Amino acid sequence: MRTLTEPLHEAPEYQKLLEVLAQPGAKALADGCVASQKLHLADSLSKEPALAPFARFRLLVTYSDKRVREIRDEYLFYDRNAVIFPAKDLIFYQADLRGRELEKERIRCLRRLMEGRPTTVVTTFAALMTPQVPLSVLKSSVLLLEKKQNFSLDELAKKLVRLGYEKNFQVEEPGQFAVRGDIVDIFDLTEENPYRIEFFDEEVDSIRSFDLESQRSIEQLEMVKIYPATELILSDARLSDGIGRIREEEKKTEEALRKQGHTEAAHRLAQEIGDLCEEALEYREFSGLEGYIHYFYPQTDSFLEMFPEEKTMIFLDEPVHLREEADAVELEFHESMVSRSEKGYVLPGQMQLVSSAERIASGMGRYRCLGLTELASGNSFFLPECIVSMHARSVAAYNKSFDTLVADLKKYKLQKYRMVIISASRTRAKRLAGDLTAHGLTTFYSENPDRVLEDGEIMTYYGNIAHGFEYPQIRFIVIAETDIFGTARKTKKKKHRYEGESIRDFAE
């Protein structure tokens, strides 16, 4: 996307970042960054020929779940395959009111890592602090089904259950499978449509994807891969060993609580663990086991460790806020778990469920990292070797004042700025180019992302970013449609008026 990246090469600060980040394990901080410009800078750097081999995977770490989704939604403009890795509730694993939506997003992200495909992942620092089943375990659990393959239906059903799939009379949503005679329907948690596998005796006779509503076939396939529908993969042996460790610690803890006179807590713990083990062993219900991961996997990874060091670049959104988030997570988790342990709700071993911020920060030392911040400040959490000031500015809102926009663009043109206006609709981008031209500003619409702008040129482009930004030192500005007209509302279409002048409706 040279239209947006080429001007940056004129900035000495940008060239400095290129030089520093080319070194293994480099740490740099770019201050003077604002809103959407952070993503522009991150994407530009990661696609530079000198850095692209080290940025096959881009990990954007921010400080809140809301910010994760904002960044991902906007980063889709730069990378249509950008995904999010939501943090789990570290205290109440089963309290997700959105069903399997978070699990689906996490598994989809893990699938891209298993496949080794270039990707951009947006997550929180809290998500990095949670232990993970090693990626190698998930990868080895992927189920391959091919035509002419021999497979027992009973064995297939057992494997799907171990992979976290729910057996149902008919598949209705991702994460389910159904067996009807010689037909098995599987709705892979990471796919948009389910698969139908037909058997002849114990041989896979046909494989096809189908539409869930109409039940009509979509595509005939030679093979499919079924990815896990859970992150906690448990073989019979691993399940048995883990339950044994849980019961052993439960007995010791119960005895200690009774000696201390906490009979109610001891009884509660025995009841909680008894129910948990019964559900897991008798009913294969593993949803309550996430908080006991260390009993089943004594050796776990962090999410960070799933990224190859020499192929990953990390971008830290406001490092100071990240440290604040990490401290808050540790404090809340510790206080909650101490209280729950005293009351017999958790085992002592569950107290080690969260990795410390220092451990994660230390792990980042092996990767190329760039902090993105509006204002540099002291932070022992992230110690950069180099600090550069980008001197970026946000674009002021025009509040639907088309005349003000025209006046500003004329001023920028006199100063030989290169100007890009990004609209969320091709039709509106074309109309905007025409309206600006009619107001004395020669403007063109282009769908060529590599069109390098000349001094004083104005281009409209199709895409979606939240806010515009400006680099005054290199005379380059990007204006978002929302800067001009505000955030679109889902209401009936109306004609807009700009400072008394009526122009054509920008709604399609």
One Martini backbone bead per residue (centre of mass of N, CA, C, O) as a GRO file, in nm:
protein
  508
    1MET     BB    1   0.069   0.056   0.029
    2ARG     BB    2   0.219   0.324  -0.100
    3THR     BB    3   0.031   0.561  -0.050
    4LEU     BB    4   0.085   0.536   0.278
    5THR     BB    5   0.413   0.472   0.294
    6GLU     BB    6   0.606   0.652   0.124
    7PRO     BB    7   0.623   0.919   0.297
    8LEU     BB    8   0.783   0.791   0.544
    9HIS     BB    9   1.073   0.788   0.410
   10GLU     BB   10   1.117   1.106   0.486
   11ALA     BB   11   1.149   1.011   0.779
   12PRO     BB   12   1.399   0.980   1.008
   13GLU     BB   13   1.242   0.818   1.224
   14TYR     BB   14   1.169   0.582   1.041
   15GLN     BB   15   1.457   0.499   0.964
   16LYS     BB   16   1.540   0.435   1.254
   17LEU     BB   17   1.342   0.202   1.300
   18LEU     BB   18   1.446   0.023   1.077
   19GLU     BB   19   1.730  -0.010   1.193
   20VAL     BB   20   1.663  -0.124   1.475
   21LEU     BB   21   1.448  -0.363   1.397
   22ALA     BB   22   1.666  -0.543   1.244
   23GLN     BB   23   1.735  -0.635   1.522
   24PRO     BB   24   1.755  -0.868   1.742
   25GLY     BB   25   1.553  -0.785   2.008
   26ALA     BB   26   1.443  -0.515   1.958
   27LYS     BB   27   1.389  -0.183   2.119
   28ALA     BB   28   1.117   0.048   2.068
   29LEU     BB   29   0.997   0.399   2.072
   30ALA     BB   30   0.693   0.569   1.975
   31ASP     BB   31   0.621   0.888   1.992
   32GLY     BB   32   0.360   1.087   1.894
   33CYS     BB   33   0.106   0.909   1.892
   34VAL     BB   34  -0.215   0.835   1.722
   35ALA     BB   35  -0.443   0.633   1.708
   36SER     BB   36  -0.453   0.533   1.383
   37GLN     BB   37  -0.144   0.583   1.339
   38LYS     BB   38  -0.036   0.332   1.479
   39LEU     BB   39  -0.130   0.131   1.257
   40HIS     BB   40   0.018   0.258   1.023
   41LEU     BB   41   0.303   0.217   1.136
   42ALA     BB   42   0.295  -0.088   1.187
   43ASP     BB   43   0.230  -0.174   0.896
   44SER     BB   44   0.462  -0.039   0.748
   45LEU     BB   45   0.696  -0.184   0.890
   46SER     BB   46   0.601  -0.490   0.841
   47LYS     BB   47   0.627  -0.432   0.504
   48GLU     BB   48   0.910  -0.405   0.491
   49PRO     BB   49   1.160  -0.565   0.337
   50ALA     BB   50   1.356  -0.560   0.596
   51LEU     BB   51   1.104  -0.679   0.798
   52ALA     BB   52   0.904  -0.897   0.689
   53PRO     BB   53   1.054  -1.166   0.781
   54PHE     BB   54   0.998  -1.059   1.099
   55ALA     BB   55   0.656  -1.018   1.020
   56ARG     BB   56   0.463  -1.262   0.976
   57PHE     BB   57   0.401  -1.192   1.273
   58ARG     BB   58   0.151  -0.985   1.438
   59LEU     BB   59   0.157  -0.836   1.768
   60LEU     BB   60  -0.112  -0.674   1.929
   61VAL     BB   61  -0.090  -0.496   2.237
   62THR     BB   62  -0.333  -0.430   2.481
   63TYR     BB   63  -0.561  -0.300   2.764
   64SER     BB   64  -0.847  -0.398   2.630
   65ASP     BB   65  -1.122  -0.544   2.500
   66LYS     BB   66  -1.227  -0.299   2.348
   67ARG     BB   67  -0.958  -0.228   2.204
   68VAL     BB   68  -0.926  -0.486   2.046
   69ARG     BB   69  -1.176  -0.444   1.858
   70GLU     BB   70  -1.097  -0.173   1.743
   71ILE     BB   71  -0.832  -0.259   1.615
   72ARG     BB   72  -0.927  -0.492   1.438
   73ASP     BB   73  -1.141  -0.339   1.272
   74GLU     BB   74  -0.922  -0.142   1.154
   75TYR     BB   75  -0.697  -0.351   1.055
   76LEU     BB   76  -0.859  -0.466   0.809
   77PHE     BB   77  -0.749  -0.253   0.610
   78TYR     BB   78  -0.455  -0.397   0.612
   79ASP     BB   79  -0.578  -0.689   0.729
   80ARG     BB   80  -0.819  -0.926   0.653
   81ASN     BB   81  -0.681  -1.151   0.873
   82ALA     BB   82  -0.744  -1.031   1.127
   83VAL     BB   83  -0.723  -1.121   1.475
   84ILE     BB   84  -0.845  -1.241   1.783
   85PHE     BB   85  -0.741  -1.283   2.144
   86PRO     BB   86  -0.914  -1.348   2.395
   87ALA     BB   87  -0.961  -1.323   2.715
   88LYS     BB   88  -0.994  -1.485   2.997
   89ASP     BB   89  -1.151  -1.573   3.273
   90LEU     BB   90  -0.948  -1.621   3.551
   91ILE     BB   91  -1.185  -1.704   3.764
   92PHE     BB   92  -1.457  -1.749   3.567
   93TYR     BB   93  -1.480  -1.970   3.320
   94GLN     BB   94  -1.815  -2.018   3.315
   95ALA     BB   95  -1.910  -1.687   3.269
   96ASP     BB   96  -1.985  -1.699   2.967
   97LEU     BB   97  -2.264  -1.544   2.804
   98ARG     BB   98  -2.163  -1.602   2.482
   99GLY     BB   99  -2.079  -1.877   2.488
  100ARG     BB  100  -1.857  -1.970   2.209
  101GLU     BB  101  -1.730  -1.709   2.094
  102LEU     BB  102  -1.453  -1.689   2.229
  103GLU     BB  103  -1.355  -1.971   2.150
  104LYS     BB  104  -1.373  -1.928   1.846
  105GLU     BB  105  -1.166  -1.696   1.829
  106ARG     BB  106  -0.928  -1.852   1.949
  107ILE     BB  107  -0.920  -2.095   1.753
  108ARG     BB  108  -0.882  -1.931   1.495
  109CYS     BB  109  -0.612  -1.823   1.578
  110LEU     BB  110  -0.468  -2.097   1.629
  111ARG     BB  111  -0.495  -2.199   1.342
  112ARG     BB  112  -0.304  -1.996   1.207
  113LEU     BB  113  -0.059  -2.092   1.370
  114MET     BB  114  -0.063  -2.390   1.284
  115GLU     BB  115  -0.038  -2.309   0.967
  116GLY     BB  116   0.162  -2.052   0.935
  117ARG     BB  117   0.011  -1.800   0.870
  118PRO     BB  118  -0.006  -1.495   0.801
  119THR     BB  119  -0.058  -1.263   1.084
  120THR     BB  120  -0.288  -1.069   1.285
  121VAL     BB  121  -0.276  -1.009   1.639
  122VAL     BB  122  -0.519  -0.923   1.887
  123THR     BB  123  -0.446  -0.831   2.231
  124THR     BB  124  -0.391  -0.879   2.564
  125PHE     BB  125  -0.197  -0.898   2.840
  126ALA     BB  126  -0.377  -1.099   2.991
  127ALA     BB  127  -0.356  -1.327   2.773
  128LEU     BB  128  -0.042  -1.374   2.829
  129MET     BB  129  -0.092  -1.477   3.143
  130THR     BB  130  -0.214  -1.736   3.026
  131PRO     BB  131  -0.223  -2.058   3.012
  132GLN     BB  132  -0.118  -2.304   2.759
  133VAL     BB  133  -0.155  -2.527   2.541
  134PRO     BB  134   0.042  -2.659   2.340
  135LEU     BB  135   0.054  -2.628   2.002
  136SER     BB  136   0.141  -2.922   1.938
  137VAL     BB  137  -0.114  -3.053   2.054
  138LEU     BB  138  -0.322  -2.922   1.868
  139LYS     BB  139  -0.193  -3.009   1.599
  140SER     BB  140  -0.208  -3.327   1.663
  141SER     BB  141  -0.545  -3.308   1.686
  142VAL     BB  142  -0.599  -3.292   1.405
  143LEU     BB  143  -0.856  -3.397   1.183
  144LEU     BB  144  -0.830  -3.628   0.916
  145LEU     BB  145  -1.039  -3.640   0.617
  146GLU     BB  146  -1.074  -3.892   0.359
  147LYS     BB  147  -1.119  -4.033   0.082
  148LYS     BB  148  -1.115  -4.386   0.134
  149GLN     BB  149  -1.118  -4.386   0.430
  150ASN     BB  150  -1.081  -4.563   0.723
  151PHE     BB  151  -1.365  -4.539   0.963
  152SER     BB  152  -1.498  -4.551   1.259
  153LEU     BB  153  -1.778  -4.420   1.387
  154ASP     BB  154  -1.718  -4.454   1.687
  155GLU     BB  155  -1.431  -4.332   1.678
  156LEU     BB  156  -1.510  -4.058   1.564
  157ALA     BB  157  -1.694  -3.971   1.798
  158LYS     BB  158  -1.474  -3.984   2.018
  159LYS     BB  159  -1.281  -3.775   1.891
  160LEU     BB  160  -1.479  -3.537   1.890
  161VAL     BB  161  -1.516  -3.524   2.194
  162ARG     BB  162  -1.211  -3.474   2.260
  163LEU     BB  163  -1.231  -3.199   2.076
  164GLY     BB  164  -1.520  -3.064   2.192
  165TYR     BB  165  -1.766  -3.197   2.072
  166GLU     BB  166  -2.117  -3.193   2.028
  167LYS     BB  167  -2.371  -3.408   2.052
  168ASN     BB  168  -2.636  -3.418   1.809
  169PHE     BB  169  -2.909  -3.457   1.618
  170GLN     BB  170  -2.840  -3.161   1.498
  171VAL     BB  171  -2.677  -2.930   1.342
  172GLU     BB  172  -2.666  -2.566   1.454
  173GLU     BB  173  -2.357  -2.520   1.542
  174PRO     BB  174  -2.064  -2.461   1.626
  175GLY     BB  175  -1.934  -2.765   1.782
  176GLN     BB  176  -2.096  -2.987   1.623
  177PHE     BB  177  -2.247  -3.323   1.599
  178ALA     BB  178  -2.385  -3.585   1.374
  179VAL     BB  179  -2.555  -3.911   1.373
  180ARG     BB  180  -2.689  -4.077   1.064
  181GLY     BB  181  -2.599  -4.357   1.022
  182ASP     BB  182  -2.374  -4.294   0.742
  183ILE     BB  183  -2.391  -3.997   0.866
  184VAL     BB  184  -2.170  -3.708   0.919
  185ASP     BB  185  -2.197  -3.412   1.099
  186ILE     BB  186  -1.971  -3.120   1.089
  187PHE     BB  187  -1.899  -2.824   1.292
  188ASP     BB  188  -1.656  -2.637   1.261
  189LEU     BB  189  -1.542  -2.382   1.464
  190THR     BB  190  -1.373  -2.237   1.203
  191GLU     BB  191  -1.631  -2.240   1.026
  192GLU     BB  192  -1.915  -2.150   0.820
  193ASN     BB  193  -1.953  -2.456   0.735
  194PRO     BB  194  -2.058  -2.764   0.722
  195TYR     BB  195  -2.007  -3.115   0.721
  196ARG     BB  196  -2.052  -3.408   0.501
  197ILE     BB  197  -2.017  -3.755   0.587
  198GLU     BB  198  -2.002  -4.044   0.389
  199PHE     BB  199  -2.058  -4.391   0.430
  200PHE     BB  200  -1.914  -4.718   0.336
  201ASP     BB  201  -1.932  -4.849   0.596
  202GLU     BB  202  -1.577  -4.766   0.672
  203GLU     BB  203  -1.589  -4.568   0.424
  204VAL     BB  204  -1.516  -4.279   0.273
  205ASP     BB  205  -1.726  -4.156   0.016
  206SER     BB  206  -1.804  -3.849   0.110
  207ILE     BB  207  -1.742  -3.485   0.081
  208ARG     BB  208  -1.923  -3.197   0.213
  209SER     BB  209  -2.055  -2.895   0.197
  210PHE     BB  210  -2.320  -2.707   0.379
  211ASP     BB  211  -2.621  -2.564   0.429
  212LEU     BB  212  -2.790  -2.512   0.717
  213GLU     BB  213  -3.075  -2.429   0.614
  214SER     BB  214  -3.112  -2.602   0.330
  215GLN     BB  215  -2.899  -2.857   0.304
  216ARG     BB  216  -2.721  -2.779   0.075
  217SER     BB  217  -2.479  -2.818  -0.133
  218ILE     BB  218  -2.159  -2.662  -0.209
  219GLU     BB  219  -1.899  -2.872  -0.182
  220GLN     BB  220  -1.673  -3.086  -0.308
  221LEU     BB  221  -1.448  -3.310  -0.130
  222GLU     BB  222  -1.143  -3.482  -0.046
  223MET     BB  223  -1.083  -3.306   0.221
  224VAL     BB  224  -1.057  -3.260   0.587
  225LYS     BB  225  -1.018  -3.038   0.867
  226ILE     BB  226  -1.047  -3.087   1.218
  227TYR     BB  227  -1.073  -2.868   1.467
  228PRO     BB  228  -1.066  -2.784   1.765
  229ALA     BB  229  -1.324  -2.698   2.029
  230THR     BB  230  -1.072  -2.695   2.224
  231GLU     BB  231  -0.788  -2.633   2.437
  232LEU     BB  232  -0.857  -2.895   2.619
  233ILE     BB  233  -0.681  -3.170   2.560
  234LEU     BB  234  -0.811  -3.510   2.647
  235SER     BB  235  -0.705  -3.790   2.721
  236ASP     BB  236  -0.755  -4.057   2.909
  237ALA     BB  237  -0.481  -4.043   3.055
  238ARG     BB  238  -0.476  -3.737   3.119
  239LEU     BB  239  -0.737  -3.731   3.275
  240SER     BB  240  -0.663  -3.934   3.495
  241ASP     BB  241  -0.411  -3.790   3.604
  242GLY     BB  242  -0.544  -3.517   3.673
  243ILE     BB  243  -0.760  -3.622   3.868
  244GLY     BB  244  -0.556  -3.741   4.065
  245ARG     BB  245  -0.424  -3.469   4.146
  246ILE     BB  246  -0.678  -3.332   4.248
  247ARG     BB  247  -0.756  -3.538   4.470
  248GLU     BB  248  -0.495  -3.525   4.630
  249GLU     BB  249  -0.514  -3.219   4.699
  250GLU     BB  250  -0.793  -3.222   4.826
  251LYS     BB  251  -0.727  -3.398   5.072
  252LYS     BB  252  -0.509  -3.217   5.195
  253THR     BB  253  -0.683  -2.958   5.213
  254GLU     BB  254  -0.915  -3.069   5.380
  255GLU     BB  255  -0.746  -3.148   5.626
  256ALA     BB  256  -0.636  -2.864   5.686
  257LEU     BB  257  -0.913  -2.725   5.729
  258ARG     BB  258  -1.004  -2.902   5.969
  259LYS     BB  259  -0.765  -2.829   6.159
  260GLN     BB  260  -0.861  -2.513   6.143
  261GLY     BB  261  -1.194  -2.528   6.157
  262HIS     BB  262  -1.296  -2.548   5.835
  263THR     BB  263  -1.556  -2.736   5.769
  264GLU     BB  264  -1.719  -2.594   5.550
  265ALA     BB  265  -1.488  -2.567   5.344
  266ALA     BB  266  -1.420  -2.869   5.328
  267HIS     BB  267  -1.697  -2.961   5.225
  268ARG     BB  268  -1.707  -2.785   4.975
  269LEU     BB  269  -1.455  -2.895   4.834
  270ALA     BB  270  -1.544  -3.190   4.815
  271GLN     BB  271  -1.797  -3.128   4.645
  272GLU     BB  272  -1.669  -2.979   4.406
  273ILE     BB  273  -1.466  -3.204   4.320
  274GLY     BB  274  -1.665  -3.434   4.291
  275ASP     BB  275  -1.838  -3.307   4.065
  276LEU     BB  276  -1.611  -3.255   3.864
  277CYS     BB  277  -1.514  -3.553   3.829
  278GLU     BB  278  -1.784  -3.676   3.745
  279GLU     BB  279  -1.831  -3.507   3.488
  280ALA     BB  280  -1.566  -3.594   3.347
  281LEU     BB  281  -1.588  -3.917   3.365
  282GLU     BB  282  -1.902  -3.971   3.302
  283TYR     BB  283  -1.977  -3.700   3.091
  284ARG     BB  284  -1.747  -3.541   2.947
  285GLU     BB  285  -1.720  -3.269   3.122
  286PHE     BB  286  -1.478  -2.988   3.067
  287SER     BB  287  -1.558  -2.684   3.137
  288GLY     BB  288  -1.437  -2.695   3.452
  289LEU     BB  289  -1.106  -2.742   3.378
  290GLU     BB  290  -0.948  -2.479   3.303
  291GLY     BB  291  -0.854  -2.409   3.610
  292TYR     BB  292  -0.673  -2.710   3.588
  293ILE     BB  293  -0.436  -2.727   3.375
  294HIS     BB  294  -0.180  -2.812   3.557
  295TYR     BB  295  -0.286  -3.108   3.613
  296PHE     BB  296  -0.264  -3.191   3.296
  297TYR     BB  297  -0.033  -2.951   3.237
  298PRO     BB  298   0.261  -2.892   3.378
  299GLN     BB  299   0.341  -2.796   3.081
  300THR     BB  300   0.325  -2.469   2.969
  301ASP     BB  301   0.220  -2.198   2.781
  302SER     BB  302   0.228  -1.906   2.634
  303PHE     BB  303   0.109  -1.721   2.386
  304LEU     BB  304   0.381  -1.599   2.308
  305GLU     BB  305   0.530  -1.889   2.260
  306MET     BB  306   0.371  -1.938   1.975
  307PHE     BB  307   0.585  -1.742   1.861
  308PRO     BB  308   0.823  -1.690   1.645
  309GLU     BB  309   1.092  -1.495   1.694
  310GLU     BB  310   1.200  -1.448   1.375
  311LYS     BB  311   0.863  -1.390   1.284
  312THR     BB  312   0.814  -1.158   1.511
  313MET     BB  313   0.613  -0.866   1.583
  314ILE     BB  314   0.579  -0.625   1.844
  315PHE     BB  315   0.297  -0.424   1.956
  316LEU     BB  316   0.266  -0.154   2.196
  317ASP     BB  317  -0.010  -0.019   2.353
  318GLU     BB  318   0.070   0.165   2.582
  319PRO     BB  319   0.279   0.054   2.816
  320VAL     BB  320   0.165   0.182   3.074
  321HIS     BB  321  -0.118   0.047   3.050
  322LEU     BB  322  -0.015  -0.241   3.055
  323ARG     BB  323   0.093  -0.233   3.342
  324GLU     BB  324  -0.174  -0.165   3.477
  325GLU     BB  325  -0.321  -0.418   3.386
  326ALA     BB  326  -0.131  -0.628   3.510
  327ASP     BB  327  -0.158  -0.537   3.805
  328ALA     BB  328  -0.467  -0.572   3.823
  329VAL     BB  329  -0.478  -0.873   3.759
  330GLU     BB  330  -0.299  -0.976   3.987
  331LEU     BB  331  -0.456  -0.856   4.225
  332GLU     BB  332  -0.736  -0.975   4.171
  333PHE     BB  333  -0.653  -1.270   4.163
  334HIS     BB  334  -0.524  -1.296   4.440
  335GLU     BB  335  -0.760  -1.201   4.617
  336SER     BB  336  -0.970  -1.403   4.513
  337MET     BB  337  -0.815  -1.674   4.564
  338VAL     BB  338  -0.773  -1.646   4.865
  339SER     BB  339  -1.073  -1.631   4.939
  340ARG     BB  340  -1.162  -1.900   4.797
  341SER     BB  341  -0.970  -2.088   4.947
  342GLU     BB  342  -1.079  -2.035   5.238
  343LYS     BB  343  -1.385  -2.141   5.130
  344GLY     BB  344  -1.349  -2.397   4.923
  345TYR     BB  345  -1.331  -2.334   4.588
  346VAL     BB  346  -1.014  -2.387   4.579
  347LEU     BB  347  -0.698  -2.474   4.496
  348PRO     BB  348  -0.371  -2.401   4.548
  349GLY     BB  349  -0.274  -2.461   4.246
  350GLN     BB  350  -0.456  -2.220   4.123
  351MET     BB  351  -0.265  -1.976   4.208
  352GLN     BB  352  -0.073  -2.038   3.930
  353LEU     BB  353  -0.241  -1.929   3.669
  354VAL     BB  354  -0.064  -1.665   3.671
  355SER     BB  355   0.149  -1.477   3.513
  356SER     BB  356   0.380  -1.258   3.533
  357ALA     BB  357   0.474  -0.961   3.403
  358GLU     BB  358   0.781  -1.016   3.409
  359ARG     BB  359   0.778  -1.277   3.246
  360ILE     BB  360   0.656  -1.161   2.987
  361ALA     BB  361   0.861  -0.934   2.946
  362SER     BB  362   1.102  -1.124   2.923
  363GLY     BB  363   0.995  -1.277   2.671
  364MET     BB  364   1.001  -1.020   2.483
  365GLY     BB  365   1.320  -1.000   2.460
  366ARG     BB  366   1.319  -1.202   2.192
  367TYR     BB  367   1.175  -0.967   2.049
  368ARG     BB  368   1.046  -0.747   1.837
  369CYS     BB  369   0.981  -0.412   1.966
  370LEU     BB  370   0.702  -0.168   1.964
  371GLY     BB  371   0.622   0.125   2.100
  372LEU     BB  372   0.299   0.302   2.135
  373THR     BB  373   0.283   0.657   2.201
  374GLU     BB  374   0.194   0.974   2.295
  375LEU     BB  375   0.366   0.967   2.577
  376ALA     BB  376   0.655   0.966   2.719
  377SER     BB  377   0.746   0.748   2.997
  378GLY     BB  378   0.816   0.602   3.272
  379ASN     BB  379   0.911   0.236   3.230
  380SER     BB  380   1.011  -0.070   3.359
  381PHE     BB  381   0.855  -0.266   3.160
  382PHE     BB  382   0.974  -0.078   2.910
  383LEU     BB  383   1.307  -0.082   2.759
  384PRO     BB  384   1.429   0.111   2.532
  385GLU     BB  385   1.691   0.179   2.300
  386CYS     BB  386   1.476   0.361   2.137
  387ILE     BB  387   1.363   0.705   2.072
  388VAL     BB  388   1.091   0.836   1.884
  389SER     BB  389   0.941   1.118   1.712
  390MET     BB  390   0.649   1.158   1.508
  391HIS     BB  391   0.450   1.407   1.520
  392ALA     BB  392   0.156   1.341   1.538
  393ARG     BB  393  -0.190   1.402   1.426
  394SER     BB  394  -0.503   1.472   1.458
  395VAL     BB  395  -0.814   1.503   1.315
  396ALA     BB  396  -1.039   1.728   1.296
  397ALA     BB  397  -1.360   1.779   1.323
  398TYR     BB  398  -1.616   1.889   1.083
  399ASN     BB  399  -1.922   1.859   1.132
  400LYS     BB  400  -2.032   1.868   0.822
  401SER     BB  401  -1.822   2.083   0.703
  402PHE     BB  402  -1.746   2.134   0.383
  403ASP     BB  403  -1.611   2.413   0.374
  404THR     BB  404  -1.385   2.348   0.577
  405LEU     BB  405  -1.258   2.128   0.414
  406VAL     BB  406  -1.190   2.291   0.165
  407ALA     BB  407  -1.012   2.501   0.306
  408ASP     BB  408  -0.800   2.297   0.413
  409LEU     BB  409  -0.717   2.172   0.141
  410LYS     BB  410  -0.611   2.436   0.020
  411LYS     BB  411  -0.393   2.477   0.229
  412TYR     BB  412  -0.244   2.209   0.184
  413LYS     BB  413  -0.184   2.256  -0.116
  414LEU     BB  414   0.003   2.504  -0.075
  415GLN     BB  415   0.195   2.306   0.114
  416LYS     BB  416   0.225   2.026  -0.042
  417TYR     BB  417   0.035   1.813   0.026
  418ARG     BB  418  -0.058   1.482   0.089
  419MET     BB  419  -0.391   1.347   0.011
  420VAL     BB  420  -0.617   1.128   0.199
  421ILE     BB  421  -0.946   0.992   0.143
  422ILE     BB  422  -1.147   0.775   0.346
  423SER     BB  423  -1.399   0.549   0.239
  424ALA     BB  424  -1.656   0.300   0.303
  425SER     BB  425  -1.729   0.381  -0.005
  426ARG     BB  426  -1.703   0.388  -0.337
  427THR     BB  427  -1.929   0.583  -0.407
  428ARG     BB  428  -1.849   0.809  -0.205
  429ALA     BB  429  -1.561   0.849  -0.305
  430LYS     BB  430  -1.643   0.947  -0.588
  431ARG     BB  431  -1.824   1.181  -0.503
  432LEU     BB  432  -1.614   1.336  -0.342
  433ALA     BB  433  -1.428   1.393  -0.578
  434GLY     BB  434  -1.639   1.554  -0.741
  435ASP     BB  435  -1.708   1.775  -0.527
  436LEU     BB  436  -1.420   1.888  -0.493
  437THR     BB  437  -1.380   1.966  -0.786
  438ALA     BB  438  -1.628   2.164  -0.791
  439HIS     BB  439  -1.453   2.334  -0.554
  440GLY     BB  440  -1.145   2.356  -0.686
  441LEU     BB  441  -1.044   2.041  -0.631
  442THR     BB  442  -0.836   1.830  -0.756
  443THR     BB  443  -0.981   1.500  -0.767
  444PHE     BB  444  -0.916   1.147  -0.712
  445TYR     BB  445  -1.004   0.818  -0.782
  446SER     BB  446  -0.866   0.511  -0.626
  447GLU     BB  447  -0.764   0.143  -0.631
  448ASN     BB  448  -0.457   0.206  -0.602
  449PRO     BB  449  -0.231   0.136  -0.341
  450ASP     BB  450   0.044   0.233  -0.530
  451ARG     BB  451  -0.019   0.529  -0.551
  452VAL     BB  452   0.194   0.790  -0.582
  453LEU     BB  453   0.208   1.091  -0.447
  454GLU     BB  454   0.199   1.415  -0.514
  455ASP     BB  455   0.232   1.724  -0.468
  456GLY     BB  456  -0.102   1.833  -0.393
  457GLU     BB  457  -0.257   1.575  -0.385
  458ILE     BB  458  -0.591   1.424  -0.424
  459MET     BB  459  -0.727   1.126  -0.268
  460THR     BB  460  -0.960   0.871  -0.305
  461TYR     BB  461  -1.062   0.591  -0.090
  462TYR     BB  462  -1.122   0.259  -0.010
  463GLY     BB  463  -1.239   0.222   0.334
  464ASN     BB  464  -1.165   0.169   0.705
  465ILE     BB  465  -1.134   0.424   0.941
  466ALA     BB  466  -1.170   0.598   1.234
  467HIS     BB  467  -0.916   0.802   1.192
  468GLY     BB  468  -0.730   1.059   1.132
  469PHE     BB  469  -0.397   1.179   1.009
  470GLU     BB  470  -0.078   1.356   1.075
  471TYR     BB  471   0.239   1.458   0.904
  472PRO     BB  472   0.391   1.752   0.911
  473GLN     BB  473   0.697   1.700   0.825
  474ILE     BB  474   0.587   1.542   0.540
  475ARG     BB  475   0.316   1.630   0.427
  476PHE     BB  476   0.081   1.423   0.555
  477ILE     BB  477  -0.270   1.317   0.496
  478VAL     BB  478  -0.542   1.151   0.669
  479ILE     BB  479  -0.892   1.117   0.593
  480ALA     BB  480  -1.186   1.043   0.739
  481GLU     BB  481  -1.516   1.020   0.702
  482THR     BB  482  -1.576   1.064   1.011
  483ASP     BB  483  -1.443   1.349   1.022
  484ILE     BB  484  -1.672   1.477   0.844
  485PHE     BB  485  -1.967   1.306   0.921
  486GLY     BB  486  -1.932   1.097   1.111
  487THR     BB  487  -2.099   0.854   1.253
  488ALA     BB  488  -2.287   0.619   1.144
  489ARG     BB  489  -2.634   0.574   1.119
  490LYS     BB  490  -2.917   0.353   1.168
  491THR     BB  491  -3.098   0.518   0.944
  492LYS     BB  492  -3.255   0.701   0.756
  493LYS     BB  493  -3.218   0.849   0.470
  494LYS     BB  494  -3.048   1.161   0.423
  495LYS     BB  495  -2.998   1.480   0.356
  496HIS     BB  496  -2.727   1.693   0.336
  497ARG     BB  497  -2.588   1.984   0.500
  498TYR     BB  498  -2.339   2.243   0.407
  499GLU     BB  499  -2.339   2.549   0.490
  500GLY     BB  500  -2.611   2.575   0.295
  501GLU     BB  501  -2.515   2.343   0.108
  502SER     BB  502  -2.624   2.127  -0.144
  503ILE     BB  503  -2.558   1.786  -0.167
  504ARG     BB  504  -2.522   1.489  -0.234
  505ASP     BB  505  -2.590   1.197  -0.123
  506PHE     BB  506  -2.366   0.973   0.051
  507ALA     BB  507  -2.565   0.763   0.036
  508GLU     BB  508  -2.641   0.460  -0.124
   0.00000   0.00000   0.00000
